[in-house]
Amino acid sequence: SMTTHFGTWAAQNAKISVISRGQALGYTISLPREDRYLTTKTALMEQLAMTLGGRAAEELVFHEVTTGAANDLEKVTSIAKQMIMRYGMSEKLGPRVLGRNHDMPFLGREMGNEPDYSEEIAREIDDEIRRVIEEAHELAVTTLKTHMEELHRISGLLIERETIDKDQFERLLAGEDEASVFPDEDKTEVK
């Protein structure tokens, strides 16, 4: 269900912050997962949707996108490309590896390696990559629409506090109130 995407997202992240770091205007730190050698198409789609979350939120809240999501788009394009070309996760193109030198994508051109597929297949690859990204974007938008209230609530808290950790994020998402999630701020206790 849609709600699990937020859960999945939270489980993979140690922190979300709106403090800018160099070029990044805010960040999400993902925890390395030891068990991530094998992953499913569903997990990859959720990862794509998670990465497109910032852009989707900009569209929903501000009705326009900024350049802030450029790095996310690079990541998303790269994952979608691997899904289609390396892991054979495209129903249309089938379970096969397309192209060589997946480990050295930048050396391919200079070394005079022509792709091992036709122009027609190249177009289909592009279409499939676009389709996968659009599908992930839809998932991000739908998930955020479902959780619009939480989006605004947690954004507001982030502006106030700048950083929220995984545990706090999950508790807020579960509907726990701020006073119990951040008890340290509660100076004036009402008896």
C-alpha positions as CSV (number, residue, x, y, z in Angstrom):
1,S,0.0,0.0,0.0
2,M,1.0,3.6,-0.4
3,T,1.6,4.1,3.3
4,T,4.3,1.6,3.3
5,H,6.4,3.7,0.9
6,F,6.8,6.3,3.7
7,G,7.7,3.5,6.0
8,T,10.3,2.1,3.6
9,W,11.6,5.6,3.1
10,A,12.0,6.1,6.8
11,A,13.6,2.8,7.4
12,Q,16.3,3.5,4.9
13,N,17.2,6.9,6.3
14,A,19.0,8.1,9.3
15,K,18.2,11.8,9.0
16,I,16.5,14.4,7.0
17,S,17.7,18.0,7.1
18,V,17.1,21.4,5.6
19,I,20.5,22.7,6.4
20,S,22.3,23.4,3.2
21,R,25.6,21.6,2.6
22,G,27.7,23.1,-0.2
23,Q,25.6,22.7,-3.3
24,A,22.9,20.7,-1.6
25,L,20.0,22.8,-0.2
26,G,19.0,20.0,2.2
27,Y,19.7,16.3,2.3
28,T,18.6,12.9,3.3
29,I,21.2,10.6,4.6
30,S,20.6,7.0,3.6
31,L,22.0,4.3,5.8
32,P,24.0,1.6,4.0
33,R,22.1,-1.6,4.1
34,E,24.2,-4.8,4.4
35,D,21.4,-6.9,2.8
36,R,21.1,-4.8,-0.3
37,Y,23.1,-7.0,-2.7
38,L,19.9,-8.4,-4.1
39,T,17.0,-6.1,-4.6
40,T,13.6,-6.3,-6.3
41,K,12.0,-4.2,-9.1
42,T,9.5,-3.0,-6.5
43,A,12.3,-1.8,-4.1
44,L,14.0,0.0,-7.0
45,M,10.7,1.7,-8.0
46,E,10.2,2.8,-4.4
47,Q,13.8,4.1,-4.3
48,L,13.1,6.1,-7.5
49,A,9.9,7.5,-6.1
50,M,11.7,8.4,-2.9
51,T,14.4,10.2,-4.9
52,L,11.8,12.1,-6.9
53,G,10.0,13.1,-3.7
54,G,11.5,16.5,-3.6
55,R,10.6,17.4,-7.1
56,A,7.1,16.0,-6.7
57,A,6.6,18.0,-3.5
58,E,7.7,21.2,-5.3
59,E,5.1,20.5,-8.0
60,L,2.3,19.9,-5.6
61,V,3.1,22.7,-3.2
62,F,4.5,25.4,-5.4
63,H,3.2,24.3,-8.8
64,E,6.7,24.6,-10.3
65,V,10.0,22.9,-10.0
66,T,13.4,24.4,-9.1
67,T,16.9,23.4,-10.0
68,G,17.3,21.9,-6.6
69,A,16.3,18.4,-7.9
70,A,19.1,18.2,-10.6
71,N,21.2,15.8,-8.6
72,D,18.1,13.6,-7.8
73,L,17.3,13.5,-11.5
74,E,20.8,12.3,-12.4
75,K,20.5,9.5,-9.8
76,V,17.0,8.5,-11.0
77,T,18.1,8.4,-14.6
78,S,21.1,6.2,-13.8
79,I,19.0,3.7,-11.7
80,A,16.3,3.5,-14.4
81,K,19.0,3.0,-17.1
82,Q,20.5,0.1,-15.1
83,M,17.0,-1.4,-14.5
84,I,16.4,-1.5,-18.3
85,M,19.9,-2.2,-19.7
86,R,21.6,-4.2,-17.0
87,Y,18.9,-6.0,-15.0
88,G,16.5,-6.8,-17.8
89,M,13.5,-5.3,-15.8
90,S,11.6,-4.1,-18.9
91,E,8.6,-6.1,-20.1
92,K,9.0,-4.6,-23.5
93,L,12.7,-5.3,-24.1
94,G,12.8,-8.5,-22.1
95,P,15.4,-10.1,-19.8
96,R,18.7,-9.2,-21.6
97,V,21.7,-7.0,-21.1
98,L,21.9,-4.2,-23.5
99,G,25.2,-2.5,-24.2
100,R,28.6,-3.3,-22.9
101,N,30.9,-1.7,-20.3
102,H,28.3,-1.1,-17.7
103,D,31.1,-0.7,-15.2
104,M,32.9,2.0,-17.2
105,P,30.1,3.9,-18.9
106,F,32.3,6.9,-19.7
107,L,35.0,4.9,-21.4
108,G,32.7,3.3,-23.9
109,R,32.6,6.1,-26.4
110,E,36.3,6.9,-26.5
111,M,37.3,3.3,-26.9
112,G,35.3,3.2,-30.2
113,N,32.8,0.7,-28.8
114,E,29.7,0.9,-30.9
115,P,26.6,-0.1,-28.9
116,D,25.6,-3.7,-29.6
117,Y,22.0,-2.7,-30.4
118,S,20.3,-0.9,-33.3
119,E,19.0,2.7,-33.4
120,E,15.5,1.3,-33.1
121,I,16.4,-0.5,-29.9
122,A,18.1,2.6,-28.6
123,R,14.8,4.5,-29.0
124,E,13.0,1.8,-27.2
125,I,15.5,1.9,-24.4
126,D,15.0,5.7,-24.1
127,D,11.2,5.2,-24.1
128,E,11.4,2.5,-21.4
129,I,13.7,4.7,-19.2
130,R,11.3,7.5,-19.6
131,R,8.3,5.2,-18.7
132,V,10.0,3.9,-15.6
133,I,10.9,7.4,-14.4
134,E,7.3,8.7,-15.1
135,E,5.9,5.7,-13.2
136,A,8.1,6.4,-10.2
137,H,7.2,10.1,-10.4
138,E,3.5,9.2,-10.3
139,L,4.1,7.0,-7.3
140,A,5.9,9.9,-5.5
141,V,3.0,12.3,-6.4
142,T,0.3,9.8,-5.3
143,T,2.1,9.0,-2.0
144,L,2.6,12.7,-1.2
145,K,-1.1,13.5,-2.1
146,T,-2.1,10.8,0.3
147,H,0.1,12.2,3.0
148,M,-0.3,16.0,2.3
149,E,-1.1,16.8,5.9
150,E,2.1,15.0,7.2
151,L,4.1,16.7,4.4
152,H,3.1,20.2,5.6
153,R,3.4,19.2,9.3
154,I,6.9,17.7,9.0
155,S,8.1,20.5,6.6
156,G,7.0,23.0,9.2
157,L,8.9,21.2,11.9
158,L,12.0,20.9,9.7
159,I,12.0,24.6,9.1
160,E,11.8,25.1,12.9
161,R,14.3,22.4,13.9
162,E,16.4,21.9,10.7
163,T,17.0,18.2,11.3
164,I,14.8,15.3,12.3
165,D,16.1,11.8,12.8
166,K,14.6,8.5,11.7
167,D,12.9,7.7,15.0
168,Q,11.4,11.1,15.4
169,F,10.2,11.0,11.7
170,E,8.5,7.7,12.2
171,R,6.8,8.7,15.4
172,L,5.5,12.0,13.8
173,L,4.3,10.0,10.8
174,A,2.4,7.6,13.1
175,G,0.6,10.7,14.4
176,E,2.3,11.2,17.7
177,D,2.2,14.8,18.9
178,E,5.3,17.1,18.9
179,A,5.4,17.5,22.7
180,S,6.1,13.8,23.2
181,V,8.4,13.4,20.2
182,F,10.5,16.4,21.3
183,P,10.1,16.5,25.1
184,D,13.2,18.6,25.7
185,E,11.5,21.8,24.4
186,D,8.6,21.4,26.8
187,K,9.8,23.9,29.5
188,T,6.5,25.0,30.9
189,E,4.9,21.8,32.2
190,V,1.1,22.1,32.8
191,K,0.3,20.4,36.0
